[in-house]
């Protein structure tokens, strides 16, 4: 049997169920399905079983958005314009990036960078477009890297939590988890 249309994940797979196999109840009105290139910048979305952050295109004339892949084999890759039906949270629901604790921050060049959240004047995500390094803030805006702390303090493990319109977390588990590579 194939996967039914609109089915987001099975326990233990990428999607709305984390690797521990625990699920969470998601209000249906929180889910929006549109072409990935039309998702507003700054939204986390699921496409083909992988999580992405929608970012503004460097082409100012383009109304389409680009994306940074956060999970899967090429986590931390700049994916350019992604196409296909993707699911993101709307109608007052959003994803909030969280870390386990301040003690989990790393610095220096010996730890992974791609898909990590780098601290500074505002948090940014590092990604690669072939050999170029790109930085995007969590609102999906291009950043220069000047926002980063001098020692490039970052979190190589972080997660996305569903937040409801009331500002409270929905469920007790993250929607997805990111590990820098």
NORVENDA-V975214 format. One line per field, one symbol per residue. phi: phi as a letter, one per 20 degrees, with the letter a starting at -180 (. if undefined). A space follows every 50 residues. Layout:
phi->???
This chain:
phi->.effgnfeadgndfpedefenedbedfffeecdbfgfdfggndebdblmc ecdfcfffegfeefddbdfdcnfdgnefemfecofcdceblnebddfccf affefcbneedgdfmeeeerfbfcdebddldeecccffenefcenffffg elfbdecbbddfdegenefendcffbcdcfc
